[in-house]
């Protein structure tokens, strides 16, 4: 039982005095990170000593510890740390379906590439979510699918560099979280 309580809220002290409705709202109402864990995230950044995954780890480490994180590639799963090395494809539609099945309504997506599933599936599965997107891939802009998803889902689209814009990315995510420290 206690492992379920810890999984639901992070720590027992963060749940003290909260009813089930409060816990459910905390888990489903607050934005979550949806992180691209595909193989290309292991590629180097403009800093040849650092991969995209390593830069993303630094960013995630500076965000609130109770923030829920989901990593997706060929599958999507909730994680508590980013220790697995990136691999696989960018199955974005499946990731959207997974977080919706968890009752989540708002995701902050960080990805470096285009989905490997058909565009229409990604757009369709994103319906019902608010999706804010940070594109961290090579080049300045991806094709229109990510922008279309953000626009359709009432979110923002931003193209940022994981190394050069790290402080801006952290600040932007904190803003989307409502200023959570």
C-alpha positions, 0 to 999 in steps of 0.5 A, a space after each residue: 500500500 505505501 508504495 502506491 501512496 508514494 507513487 501517487 504523490 511523491 512522499 507521504 508528507 506531500 499527501 498529509 491532510 489531503 483527501 482522495 479528490 485532492 490527490 486525484 486533482 494533483 495527479 491529473 490537473 497539474 502539467 506533466 513532462 512528456 519527454 522524447 526518449 528516442 535514439 536521436 536524443 542520444 546524439 550530441 548537442 552543439 557542445 560535443 561533450 554533451 548529448 541531448 539526453 544529458 542536457 535534458 537530464 540537467 534541465 529536469 533536475 532543476 525542476 520541482 521534484 514532485 513533477 511527474 515525468 513520462 518518457 516515450 520512444 517505442 513505449 511510454 512510461 512514467 519515470 522518477 529519473 532519467 537513467 535509461 539511455 535513449 533508444 527507439 522511435 518517436 511514437 508520439 500518438 502512443 505517448 498521448 494515448 498513454 498519458 490520457 489513459 492516466 487521466 492527464 490533461 496537460 503535457 509539456 512535450 520536449 522532443 527533438 524530432 518528428 513522430 514516427 507514427 502517421 501525422 493524423 494519428 498524432 493529431 487525433 490522439 492529442 485531442 483532449 489534451 493541452 500540449 505545450 511543445 518545446 522542439 529541441 532538435 537539429 535545425 531551427 524548425 520541424 515540419 508543421 505537425 508539432 506546431 499543428 498539435 500545439 495550436 489545436 490543443 491550446 498550447 504553445 510551440 517553441 524551438 529552443 537549443 537544449 544547451 544555449 537556451 537551458 535557463 530559458 527552457 527551465 524558466 518557461 517550464 516553471 511558468 507553465 507549471 504556475 511558477 512552481 519552485 
